[in-house]
Amino acid sequence: MAETRKLAAILAADVAGYSKLAGADEERTLARLRALRSDLFDPTIALHHGRVVKRTGDGVLVEFRSVVDAVRCAIELQNGMAERNAGLSAERRIEFRVGIHLGDVVEESDGDVMGDGVNIAARCEASQHAPDIDFQAASSSSGAFASLRSRVSNPSVNQP
């Protein structure tokens, strides 16, 4: 199986408290997730030039060539979720945790990506409190974050 190593911005997102939501009303939760995928996630990812690598039921792994595109996509997704959650009780809200990592990944011939870049994005996402966005560059330099911050201004983007 051929593989290619490359630099990519990886966005990992999943639903915070999914088990609790599904336990309370699985059918409604799944229907809402499907609607979010088709009405918000897929169009927003496409608009920002992302490629869905895989879906994980309540989550998604997306590859971007540009970290600016990845962060702008994440901000738009979180803003869209805030609009959709307005007026819902806390126990009915679907909130996503989002982690973004800019780093080296390995792309398999089938399009799947793996490696440290993906693992770090997933760890960033898992450590977040929805609806924050966690960004980490391979260098973790304040210069990389400052450069991103100058292109994208949003208080919910955190640097670890």
Contacts in CASP RR format, 6 or more apart in sequence:
PFRMAT RR
TARGET T0000
AUTHOR 0000-0000-0000
METHOD contacts of the structure
MODEL  1
MAETRKLAAILAADVAGYSKLAGADEERTLARLRALRSDLFDPTIALHHG
RVVKRTGDGVLVEFRSVVDAVRCAIELQNGMAERNAGLSAERRIEFRVGI
HLGDVVEESDGDVMGDGVNIAARCEASQHAPDIDFQAASSSSGAFASLRS
RVSNPSVNQP
1 108 0 8 1.000
1 109 0 8 1.000
1 110 0 8 1.000
2 108 0 8 1.000
2 109 0 8 1.000
3 106 0 8 1.000
3 107 0 8 1.000
3 108 0 8 1.000
3 109 0 8 1.000
4 106 0 8 1.000
4 107 0 8 1.000
5 104 0 8 1.000
5 105 0 8 1.000
5 106 0 8 1.000
5 107 0 8 1.000
6 104 0 8 1.000
6 105 0 8 1.000
6 107 0 8 1.000
7 102 0 8 1.000
7 103 0 8 1.000
7 104 0 8 1.000
7 105 0 8 1.000
7 138 0 8 1.000
8 63 0 8 1.000
8 64 0 8 1.000
8 65 0 8 1.000
8 102 0 8 1.000
8 103 0 8 1.000
8 105 0 8 1.000
8 113 0 8 1.000
8 117 0 8 1.000
9 63 0 8 1.000
9 64 0 8 1.000
9 65 0 8 1.000
9 66 0 8 1.000
9 67 0 8 1.000
9 69 0 8 1.000
9 70 0 8 1.000
9 100 0 8 1.000
9 101 0 8 1.000
9 102 0 8 1.000
9 103 0 8 1.000
10 61 0 8 1.000
10 62 0 8 1.000
10 63 0 8 1.000
10 64 0 8 1.000
10 70 0 8 1.000
10 100 0 8 1.000
10 101 0 8 1.000
10 102 0 8 1.000
10 103 0 8 1.000
10 105 0 8 1.000
10 113 0 8 1.000
10 117 0 8 1.000
10 118 0 8 1.000
10 120 0 8 1.000
10 121 0 8 1.000
11 60 0 8 1.000
11 61 0 8 1.000
11 62 0 8 1.000
11 63 0 8 1.000
11 64 0 8 1.000
11 70 0 8 1.000
11 73 0 8 1.000
11 74 0 8 1.000
11 98 0 8 1.000
11 99 0 8 1.000
11 100 0 8 1.000
11 121 0 8 1.000
12 59 0 8 1.000
12 60 0 8 1.000
12 61 0 8 1.000
12 62 0 8 1.000
12 98 0 8 1.000
12 99 0 8 1.000
12 100 0 8 1.000
12 101 0 8 1.000
12 118 0 8 1.000
12 121 0 8 1.000
12 122 0 8 1.000
12 124 0 8 1.000
12 125 0 8 1.000
13 59 0 8 1.000
13 60 0 8 1.000
13 62 0 8 1.000
13 74 0 8 1.000
13 77 0 8 1.000
13 96 0 8 1.000
13 97 0 8 1.000
13 98 0 8 1.000
13 99 0 8 1.000
13 125 0 8 1.000
14 56 0 8 1.000
14 58 0 8 1.000
14 59 0 8 1.000
14 60 0 8 1.000
14 96 0 8 1.000
14 97 0 8 1.000
14 125 0 8 1.000
15 21 0 8 1.000
15 33 0 8 1.000
15 58 0 8 1.000
15 59 0 8 1.000
15 94 0 8 1.000
15 95 0 8 1.000
15 96 0 8 1.000
15 97 0 8 1.000
16 95 0 8 1.000
16 96 0 8 1.000
16 97 0 8 1.000
16 129 0 8 1.000
16 130 0 8 1.000
18 29 0 8 1.000
18 58 0 8 1.000
20 91 0 8 1.000
21 29 0 8 1.000
21 92 0 8 1.000
21 94 0 8 1.000
22 29 0 8 1.000
22 30 0 8 1.000
22 58 0 8 1.000
23 29 0 8 1.000
24 91 0 8 1.000
29 94 0 8 1.000
32 94 0 8 1.000
33 57 0 8 1.000
33 58 0 8 1.000
33 94 0 8 1.000
36 81 0 8 1.000
36 84 0 8 1.000
36 94 0 8 1.000
37 55 0 8 1.000
40 77 0 8 1.000
40 80 0 8 1.000
40 81 0 8 1.000
40 84 0 8 1.000
41 60 0 8 1.000
41 77 0 8 1.000
42 52 0 8 1.000
44 73 0 8 1.000
44 76 0 8 1.000
44 77 0 8 1.000
45 51 0 8 1.000
45 52 0 8 1.000
45 60 0 8 1.000
45 62 0 8 1.000
45 73 0 8 1.000
47 73 0 8 1.000
47 76 0 8 1.000
48 64 0 8 1.000
48 69 0 8 1.000
48 70 0 8 1.000
48 72 0 8 1.000
48 73 0 8 1.000
48 76 0 8 1.000
49 64 0 8 1.000
49 65 0 8 1.000
49 66 0 8 1.000
49 69 0 8 1.000
50 62 0 8 1.000
50 63 0 8 1.000
50 64 0 8 1.000
50 65 0 8 1.000
50 69 0 8 1.000
50 70 0 8 1.000
50 73 0 8 1.000
51 62 0 8 1.000
51 63 0 8 1.000
51 64 0 8 1.000
52 60 0 8 1.000
52 61 0 8 1.000
52 62 0 8 1.000
53 61 0 8 1.000
53 62 0 8 1.000
53 63 0 8 1.000
53 111 0 8 1.000
53 112 0 8 1.000
53 113 0 8 1.000
54 60 0 8 1.000
54 61 0 8 1.000
54 112 0 8 1.000
55 61 0 8 1.000
59 96 0 8 1.000
61 113 0 8 1.000
61 118 0 8 1.000
61 121 0 8 1.000
61 122 0 8 1.000
62 70 0 8 1.000
62 73 0 8 1.000
63 105 0 8 1.000
63 113 0 8 1.000
64 70 0 8 1.000
64 73 0 8 1.000
67 100 0 8 1.000
67 102 0 8 1.000
67 135 0 8 1.000
67 137 0 8 1.000
67 148 0 8 1.000
68 148 0 8 1.000
68 151 0 8 1.000
68 152 0 8 1.000
70 100 0 8 1.000
70 102 0 8 1.000
71 100 0 8 1.000
71 133 0 8 1.000
71 135 0 8 1.000
71 148 0 8 1.000
71 152 0 8 1.000
71 154 0 8 1.000
71 157 0 8 1.000
72 152 0 8 1.000
74 98 0 8 1.000
74 99 0 8 1.000
74 100 0 8 1.000
74 133 0 8 1.000
74 157 0 8 1.000
75 133 0 8 1.000
75 152 0 8 1.000
75 154 0 8 1.000
75 156 0 8 1.000
75 157 0 8 1.000
77 96 0 8 1.000
77 98 0 8 1.000
78 96 0 8 1.000
78 98 0 8 1.000
78 131 0 8 1.000
78 133 0 8 1.000
78 156 0 8 1.000
81 94 0 8 1.000
81 95 0 8 1.000
81 96 0 8 1.000
81 131 0 8 1.000
82 131 0 8 1.000
84 94 0 8 1.000
85 93 0 8 1.000
85 94 0 8 1.000
85 95 0 8 1.000
95 130 0 8 1.000
95 131 0 8 1.000
96 130 0 8 1.000
96 131 0 8 1.000
97 125 0 8 1.000
97 126 0 8 1.000
97 128 0 8 1.000
97 129 0 8 1.000
97 130 0 8 1.000
97 131 0 8 1.000
97 132 0 8 1.000
98 125 0 8 1.000
98 128 0 8 1.000
98 131 0 8 1.000
98 132 0 8 1.000
98 133 0 8 1.000
98 134 0 8 1.000
99 121 0 8 1.000
99 122 0 8 1.000
99 124 0 8 1.000
99 125 0 8 1.000
99 128 0 8 1.000
99 133 0 8 1.000
99 134 0 8 1.000
99 135 0 8 1.000
99 136 0 8 1.000
100 121 0 8 1.000
100 124 0 8 1.000
100 133 0 8 1.000
100 134 0 8 1.000
100 135 0 8 1.000
100 136 0 8 1.000
101 117 0 8 1.000
101 118 0 8 1.000
101 120 0 8 1.000
101 121 0 8 1.000
101 124 0 8 1.000
101 135 0 8 1.000
101 136 0 8 1.000
101 137 0 8 1.000
101 138 0 8 1.000
102 135 0 8 1.000
102 136 0 8 1.000
102 137 0 8 1.000
102 138 0 8 1.000
102 144 0 8 1.000
103 116 0 8 1.000
103 117 0 8 1.000
103 120 0 8 1.000
103 137 0 8 1.000
103 138 0 8 1.000
104 115 0 8 1.000
104 116 0 8 1.000
104 117 0 8 1.000
104 138 0 8 1.000
105 113 0 8 1.000
105 114 0 8 1.000
105 115 0 8 1.000
105 116 0 8 1.000
105 117 0 8 1.000
105 118 0 8 1.000
106 113 0 8 1.000
106 114 0 8 1.000
106 115 0 8 1.000
107 113 0 8 1.000
108 114 0 8 1.000
117 138 0 8 1.000
120 136 0 8 1.000
121 136 0 8 1.000
124 134 0 8 1.000
124 135 0 8 1.000
124 136 0 8 1.000
124 160 0 8 1.000
125 134 0 8 1.000
127 134 0 8 1.000
127 160 0 8 1.000
128 134 0 8 1.000
128 158 0 8 1.000
131 156 0 8 1.000
132 156 0 8 1.000
132 157 0 8 1.000
132 158 0 8 1.000
133 154 0 8 1.000
133 156 0 8 1.000
133 157 0 8 1.000
133 158 0 8 1.000
134 157 0 8 1.000
134 158 0 8 1.000
134 159 0 8 1.000
134 160 0 8 1.000
135 145 0 8 1.000
135 148 0 8 1.000
135 157 0 8 1.000
135 158 0 8 1.000
135 159 0 8 1.000
136 159 0 8 1.000
136 160 0 8 1.000
137 144 0 8 1.000
137 145 0 8 1.000
137 148 0 8 1.000
140 160 0 8 1.000
142 159 0 8 1.000
145 159 0 8 1.000
148 157 0 8 1.000
149 157 0 8 1.000
END
